[in-house]
Amino acid sequence: MTANVGIPVGRKLAKEAYKALKGQDLVLEKEIAKVLGQKGHGIEDMDVDIMIAVGGDGTILRALQKNRAPVLGINAGDLGFLTEIPCNEVKQGIERVLRGDYILDERTKLKSTINGKRVQDATNEAVVHTAHIAKIRHFKVYVDDELAIEVKADGIIIATPTGSTCYAMSVGAPMLDPRIEGLIIAPMAPFKFAGRPTVVPAKSDIRVEMVHPKPCVLVCDGQEEIKLSGSEKLDFTVSEEKARFISFGRSFYTKARMKLMDGTC
């Protein structure tokens, strides 16, 4: 189990989950282990069948980056679009999982390389962003070696269908049903109206170049920032790895309606 222990509700719900899992073979990440007075491990070293992540979407994305186990999300955040168990149903949700009453939902992940060197895969998106506030960059985006977008903007988002309800949506990109095999290219605050979000086939090879090399950063799923000089070759393709979620079967549309429109957890 991993948890966002930096917020009181995260610690509270993690304790509830720990109690509900009494008698199970439970492995704890170091931070939550300290709170519970138990032995902990690095999340990348945890050999588990299911990773329980207590927190918001950031906690889940971190777990998916650092461990290959399917993730069960318990919502301790505001929205928690990727979470499955509401904050008031921790005991019931865990009991359901222990009964085997769940399905495994596999999602597309994004592979990112810098000059051919692979960095962490992303479940939501990879973002190429200016390194300085209020300084736009001139980007060229190629799809299968053909120039698709040329725009001056704050950055470029490459998003999976899962990520279509996150950062990409905030800049005007469409929501994609996770069953769609596609990727989104979304310029951030484009200088020209023509710089609109574009959906491309999942098998595409997307390359992002800067016309005049200047400092930028690459961020995958909101985690570590990788500094760029601006002259690097950045490529994005669908990963051979999958993001796996423990799901109780709520459809994408039900979840979108509840969380994005009704605001329920």
C-alpha positions, 0 to 999 in steps of 0.5 A, spaced: 500 500 500 502 507 498 498 513 500 499 521 500 501 522 507 502 529 506 494 530 507 490 528 514 485 525 510 490 520 506 493 518 513 486 517 515 483 513 510 490 509 509 489 507 517 482 505 515 484 500 509 490 497 513 484 495 518 480 492 513 486 488 510 488 485 517 490 478 516 492 479 509 499 479 506 500 486 506 506 490 504 507 498 505 511 503 502 516 507 507 512 513 508 505 510 510 509 504 514 512 510 518 505 512 520 503 505 522 509 504 525 511 498 521 516 496 516 516 499 509 519 498 502 521 503 496 515 502 492 519 500 486 521 494 490 514 492 492 512 485 489 505 485 490 499 482 486 495 489 487 497 496 489 492 500 493 494 507 492 490 512 497 490 519 495 488 523 488 490 521 481 497 524 482 498 518 487 496 513 482 500 515 477 506 515 481 504 508 483 503 506 476 510 509 474 514 506 479 511 499 479 507 494 475 502 491 479 495 493 478 492 499 482 486 500 486 485 507 488 482 510 494 480 517 493 483 522 498 483 527 494 478 532 491 476 529 484 480 523 484 478 521 477 482 515 477 480 512 483 475 507 484 473 507 492 470 513 494 472 516 501 466 513 505 466 506 502 473 504 504 471 498 508 466 495 503 471 496 497 476 492 500 472 487 502 469 487 495 476 486 492 478 480 497 472 477 494 475 477 487 469 481 485 472 486 480 475 486 473 482 488 471 481 495 466 487 495 462 489 502 459 494 505 454 501 508 456 505 513 453 512 511 451 517 517 451 524 518 449 529 523 449 535 522 443 533 515 443 533 514 451 527 512 454 524 515 460 518 513 465 512 511 461 506 516 462 499 513 463 496 520 462 500 525 458 507 527 457 508 535 456 513 539 453 513 546 456 517 552 456 522 552 462 520 560 463 514 563 465 510 567 459 515 565 454 512 561 448 516 557 444 516 555 436 514 548 436 513 543 430 510 536 431 511 531 426 506 525 425 509 519 422 515 524 419 510 528 416 509 535 419 502 536 422 502 542 427 507 548 427 505 553 432 508 558 437 505 556 444 507 555 452 508 547 450 505 541 447 501 535 451 501 528 448 495 525 452 493 518 452 485 516 452 486 516 460 489 523 460 484 526 455 480 527 462 486 531 465 491 536 463 489 535 455 481 537 457 483 543 461 486 546 454 480 544 450 482 537 447 476 532 447 474 527 452 476 520 449 473 513 451 479 509 453 477 504 448 479 508 443 486 507 440 488 514 439 493 519 442 491 527 443 496 532 441 494 539 444 498 545 444 498 549 450 495 557 449 497 557 442 498 563 439 494 562 433 487 559 433 489 554 428 493 550 433 487 546 435 488 539 439 488 533 434 487 526 435 491 521 431 492 513 431 495 510 437 500 507 432 503 513 430 510 516 431 509 523 434 516 527 434 516 534 437 521 539 435 523 546 437 525 551 431 529 555 435 532 551 441 531 554 448 530 551 454 524 547 456 522 541 460 519 534 459 514 532 464 511 525 464 504 524 468 506 530 473 512 527 476 519 529 475 521 534 470 527 533 465 530 539 463 531 540 456 536 545 452 531 545 446 535 541 441 533 534 443 529 529 439 523 528 442 519 522 440 512 519 443 509 512 441 504 507 445 508 503 450 508 496 450 506 496 457 499 497 460 496 501 466 492 496 469 486 498 474 482 494 479 475 496 477 468 495 479 465 496 472 463 503 472 463 505 465 467 511 463 461 515 461 458 514 468 465 516 472 465 522 467 458 524 469 459 523 476 466 526 477 466 532 472 459 534 472 456 532 479 462 533 482 461 526 487 467 522 489 
